Amino acid sequence: MEETRSFIARDETNIIKGVAIVLMFIHHFFTFPSFWIDSVAAIYSNNHFDILNTSFKICVPIFAFLTGYFYFFAKKKTFRCSIKKSTDFWICYLVVFALLVTAAILSGNYSFSIVAIIKEAFALSRPTMYFSWYVIFYIGTMLIMPLFYRLTKVNDFLALAVFSAIPMVLVFICKNAGVSFLTALTDYLNYFSYLPCVLIGYSIAKYEVLSKLYEVTRKQKTVIQLLIGCAMIIMPFLARGSSEALDFLYAPMFIFGLISLVKIINHKRILLPLAILGKYSLLLWFLHCGFFNQLKEFTQPVLYFPKNPILVTIWGLVICLVIAIVIQIPINGINK
């Protein structure tokens, strides 16, 4: 079973990540009125995009699921390998942080101190890297996964139950301990509410759930396959608007629906823009912090200049993608 082949191919992975990062940009650009400066709020405040806030946040469970799914296929599931993955991830974060914090300092809107820089370098505060909470989640998850893997050797269900419950138990303890230090830890522990998505991703890879499901659906007529694919995307997207508790189901459903459509379309040129966005999705995630931090008085007028939401999304993706392509060069050198 350890030699199971991934149902999700490399190019399909990038397409999934590309779709997820587009959803994330829309999520942050339009569903958080509190993020906007006054001139932007005047344009969009009556559009009520915020009602889709929770639905568009399905992007996070998608990324979390993929983390667990592909961890299963790692040749070595050791702490050393997890530390290497975490370090590579952190370096991407640090490069973007260095860029944005320098711009913030030059703008005069950053309260500079060594302590502030160190804290944010480790994602322990977020004045510049507003969406950096995922750094703590990812690194913490990478350190958890070797332990989870070892427990799956005993019993898969037990491993899922134990490691899904641990974050909730720790949050409960910290909230009710009455100790200020532990109470402060609650915010960080809440990040791990997405851990079940990672664990389910691992389990679905192990038991080849997606490939088995696809073997059933691919026997249907193309029209039926299209309907199934669309339904598997739309249903979790809309359902998440009512409840986030089933993210560990929404993510694989959405991904399966998306892959089904990709396999039907099977046209690399059409899907290439999404694949490129997916390739640089991590840097795009970090870079778009620059639209919502101390620089937003300067960056938001540029971002929202096209006014039309579709054009704004494309424009924001293009800006971040150009920067990502450039800074990927030194990152590749560092991570060798």
C-alpha positions in Angstrom: 0.0 0.0 0.0 2.9 2.3 0.6 3.7 2.1 -3.2 0.3 3.6 -4.1 0.6 6.0 -7.0 -0.9 9.5 -6.7 -4.2 10.0 -8.5 -3.5 13.7 -8.7 -0.8 14.4 -11.2 1.7 17.2 -10.9 0.0 19.5 -13.4 -3.4 18.8 -11.9 -1.9 19.7 -8.5 -0.9 23.1 -9.8 -4.3 23.6 -11.4 -6.0 22.8 -8.0 -3.7 25.2 -6.2 -4.3 27.8 -8.9 -8.1 27.6 -8.4 -7.6 27.8 -4.6 -5.4 30.9 -4.8 -7.9 32.6 -7.1 -10.6 31.8 -4.5 -8.3 33.2 -1.8 -7.7 36.4 -3.6 -11.5 36.9 -4.1 -12.0 36.0 -0.5 -9.7 38.7 0.8 -10.2 41.3 -1.9 -14.0 41.5 -1.7 -15.5 39.7 1.4 -13.8 41.7 4.2 -15.2 45.2 4.2 -13.1 45.9 7.2 -9.9 45.5 5.1 -10.8 48.3 2.8 -9.6 51.9 2.9 -12.4 54.5 2.7 -12.1 55.1 -1.1 -12.4 51.4 -1.8 -15.2 50.9 0.7 -17.1 53.7 -1.1 -17.1 51.6 -4.3 -18.0 48.1 -2.9 -19.8 48.7 0.4 -23.2 48.1 -1.1 -22.4 45.0 -3.0 -22.7 42.7 0.0 -19.9 40.4 -1.1 -19.3 39.5 2.5 -22.2 37.0 2.4 -19.9 34.7 0.5 -17.0 35.1 2.9 -17.2 31.6 4.4 -17.8 29.9 1.1 -14.7 31.4 -0.6 -12.6 30.4 2.4 -12.8 26.8 1.2 -9.4 27.6 -0.4 -7.7 27.0 3.0 -9.1 23.4 3.5 -8.1 22.7 -0.1 -4.5 23.6 0.6 -4.5 21.7 3.9 -5.9 18.6 2.3 -3.2 18.7 -0.4 -0.6 18.9 2.3 -1.8 15.7 3.9 -2.5 14.0 0.6 1.0 14.4 -0.7 2.7 13.7 2.6 1.5 10.1 2.2 3.7 9.8 -0.9 6.8 11.2 0.8 9.5 8.5 0.6 10.7 9.4 4.2 8.2 10.4 6.9 10.8 11.5 9.5 11.2 14.6 11.6 14.3 15.5 9.6 12.3 15.5 6.4 9.6 17.5 8.1 12.1 20.1 9.3 13.5 20.4 5.7 10.0 21.0 4.3 9.3 23.5 7.1 12.6 25.3 6.5 11.9 25.6 2.7 8.4 26.9 3.5 9.7 29.4 6.1 12.4 30.7 3.7 9.7 31.6 1.2 7.9 33.5 3.9 11.0 35.3 5.1 11.9 36.5 1.6 8.4 38.0 1.1 8.5 39.4 4.7 11.9 41.1 4.1 10.4 42.7 1.0 7.2 43.9 2.5 8.6 45.0 5.9 11.3 47.0 4.1 8.6 48.8 2.0 6.6 49.3 5.2 9.6 50.9 7.0 10.4 53.1 4.1 6.7 54.3 4.0 7.0 55.4 7.6 4.1 53.3 8.7 6.0 50.6 10.5 6.8 50.9 14.2 10.3 49.5 13.9 11.9 47.5 16.7 14.1 44.4 16.8 11.6 42.6 18.9 8.8 43.4 16.4 10.9 42.1 13.5 11.9 38.9 15.3 8.3 38.2 16.3 6.9 38.7 12.8 9.8 36.7 11.3 8.5 33.7 13.2 4.8 34.6 12.3 4.1 35.3 16.0 2.6 38.7 15.1 1.0 39.9 11.9 1.2 43.7 11.2 3.0 43.2 7.9 2.3 39.6 6.9 -1.4 39.7 7.7 -2.1 36.1 6.5 1.0 34.5 8.0 -0.9 32.3 10.5 -0.5 29.5 7.9 3.2 29.4 8.6 2.6 28.3 12.2 0.0 25.8 11.0 2.1 24.3 8.3 5.3 24.0 10.4 3.3 22.6 13.3 1.5 20.1 11.0 4.8 19.0 9.5 6.1 18.2 13.0 2.9 16.3 13.8 2.7 14.2 10.7 5.6 11.8 11.6 3.8 11.0 14.8 0.5 10.6 13.0 2.3 8.2 10.5 3.6 6.1 13.3 0.2 5.8 15.0 -1.4 4.7 11.7 0.9 1.7 11.8 -1.1 0.7 14.9 -4.6 1.7 13.7 -5.7 4.3 11.1 -8.9 5.2 12.7 -7.2 5.6 16.1 -4.6 7.9 14.5 -7.4 10.1 12.9 -9.4 10.3 16.1 -6.5 11.1 18.4 -4.8 13.7 16.3 -8.0 15.4 15.2 -9.0 15.7 18.9 -5.7 17.0 20.2 -6.1 20.6 19.0 -9.7 20.8 20.4 -8.6 19.4 23.7 -5.7 21.8 24.0 -7.8 24.8 23.1 -10.3 23.8 25.8 -7.6 23.4 28.4 -5.9 26.7 27.5 -9.2 28.7 27.5 -10.3 27.4 30.9 -7.0 27.2 32.7 -7.2 30.8 33.9 -3.5 31.3 33.1 -2.7 34.3 30.9 0.1 32.6 29.0 -2.1 29.6 28.1 -5.0 31.8 27.2 -2.6 33.6 24.8 -1.8 30.3 23.2 -5.4 29.7 22.2 -5.2 31.9 19.1 -2.3 29.9 17.8 -3.9 26.6 18.6 -7.1 27.6 16.8 -5.1 27.6 13.6 -5.0 23.8 13.8 -8.7 23.5 13.3 -7.7 22.6 9.7 -5.6 19.7 10.9 -8.4 17.1 10.2 -8.3 18.2 6.5 -4.6 17.3 6.4 -5.2 13.9 8.1 -8.1 13.1 5.9 -6.0 14.0 2.9 -3.3 11.5 4.0 -6.0 8.8 4.6 -7.7 9.3 1.2 -4.3 9.0 -0.5 -3.5 5.8 1.4 -6.8 4.1 0.5 -6.9 5.5 -3.1 -10.4 6.9 -2.5 -10.2 9.4 -5.3 -9.0 7.0 -7.9 -11.6 4.4 -6.9 -14.4 7.0 -7.1 -13.1 8.2 -10.5 -13.2 4.6 -11.8 -16.9 4.6 -11.1 -17.7 8.0 -12.5 -15.6 7.7 -15.7 -17.8 4.9 -16.9 -20.7 7.4 -17.2 -21.5 9.5 -20.3 -19.5 12.7 -20.6 -22.5 14.9 -19.8 -23.1 12.9 -16.6 -19.4 13.3 -15.7 -19.7 17.0 -16.2 -22.8 17.2 -14.0 -21.1 15.2 -11.3 -17.9 17.3 -11.4 -19.9 20.6 -11.2 -22.1 19.3 -8.4 -19.0 18.2 -6.4 -17.6 21.7 -6.7 -20.8 23.7 -6.1 -22.2 21.6 -3.2 -19.3 22.0 -0.8 -18.8 25.7 -1.8 -22.3 26.5 -0.9 -22.6 24.2 2.1 -19.5 25.8 3.7 -21.5 29.0 3.8 -23.7 27.4 6.5 -21.1 25.4 8.4 -17.3 25.0 8.4 -17.4 21.9 10.6 -17.2 19.5 7.6 -14.2 21.0 5.9 -12.5 17.6 5.9 -15.3 16.5 3.6 -15.7 19.7 1.6 -12.1 19.8 0.5 -11.9 16.3 -1.1 -15.3 16.7 -2.7 -14.3 20.0 -4.3 -10.9 18.6 -5.4 -12.5 15.5 -6.9 -15.0 17.6 -8.8 -12.3 19.9 -10.1 -10.1 17.0 -11.2 -13.0 15.4 -13.0 -13.6 18.5 -15.0 -9.9 18.9 -15.7 -9.7 15.4 -17.1 -12.7 16.0 -19.3 -11.3 19.3 -20.6 -7.8 17.9 -21.0 -6.5 21.0 -22.7 -3.2 22.2 -21.3 -3.3 25.6 -23.0 -6.7 26.4 -21.6 -5.6 25.4 -18.1 -2.1 26.8 -18.3 -2.9 30.1 -16.5 -4.2 28.2 -13.5 -1.2 25.9 -13.5 1.2 28.8 -13.4 -0.7 30.5 -10.6 -0.6 27.1 -8.7 3.1 26.8 -9.2 3.6 30.2 -7.4 0.6 29.9 -5.1 2.7 30.0 -1.8 4.4 33.2 -2.8 1.1 34.7 -4.1 -0.4 33.9 -0.7 2.3 35.8 1.1 2.7 38.6 -1.4 -1.0 39.7 -1.3 -0.5 40.6 2.3 0.9 43.9 0.9 -2.6 45.0 0.0 -3.9 44.8 3.5 -1.0 45.8 5.8 0.6 49.1 6.7 1.0 49.7 2.9 -2.7 49.5 2.0 -3.1 53.3 1.7 -0.6 53.1 -1.2 -1.3 49.6 -2.6 -5.1 49.4 -2.5 -5.7 52.3 -4.9 -3.4 50.5 -7.4 -5.2 47.1 -6.8 -8.7 48.4 -7.1 -8.0 50.8 -9.9 -9.9 48.6 -12.5 -13.0 48.8 -10.2 -14.7 45.8 -11.9 -14.3 42.8 -9.4 -13.2 40.4 -12.1 -10.6 42.8 -13.5 -9.4 43.6 -10.0 -8.9 39.9 -9.2 -6.9 39.4 -12.5 -4.9 42.6 -11.9 -4.0 41.6 -8.3 -3.0 38.1 -9.5 -0.8 39.6 -12.2 0.9 42.0 -9.9 1.7 39.3 -7.3 2.7 36.8 -10.0 5.3 39.1 -11.6 6.9 39.7 -8.2 6.7 36.0 -7.3 8.5 35.0 -10.5 11.3 37.4 -9.7 11.8 36.5 -6.1 11.6 32.8 -6.8 15.0 33.1 -8.3 16.9 33.9 -5.1 14.6 31.5 -3.2 15.7 28.6 -5.5 19.3 29.5 -4.8 18.8 29.5 -1.0 16.8 26.2 -1.0 19.3 24.2 -3.0 
